[in-house]
């Protein structure tokens, strides 16, 4: 449930109940994944530029005040606490809200900043590598094959003596 769900399927009481149920089910599934040590990342809605929204329907249903209510709903349903990492969309878009050309979407540089935040969080999300002692490298010559080495020398000699620079 994000901005588009808020716009299209969050108008009646039944749709609101269905959304809360879906968020509850999502929270349960996220907790199951977390118990299996599978990281789950959640992105909260980005800041909405209400003045730039192109239609009255959008200005009514997905303005910034409505998105704040949706963020509170995520918190109250436990979605944020069930996630391994929460990427706060509002935090990395609020200072650049004027660049939102249609009220919802941002230039690629803004999304790149969010992707960079997520990449920086990967060391927290990914499991720790196995700390086994490193394998000893093979002894020099252990992987050598005399016949193949001799064939390479013959090939190089043919190139030198036959003046073939493209060989």
Helices and strands as residue ranges (DSSP letters): H 3-8, H 13-35, E 41-43, G 50-52, H 56-61, H 64-76, H 79-82, E 85-87, H 89-93, G 94-99, H 108-125, H 146-161
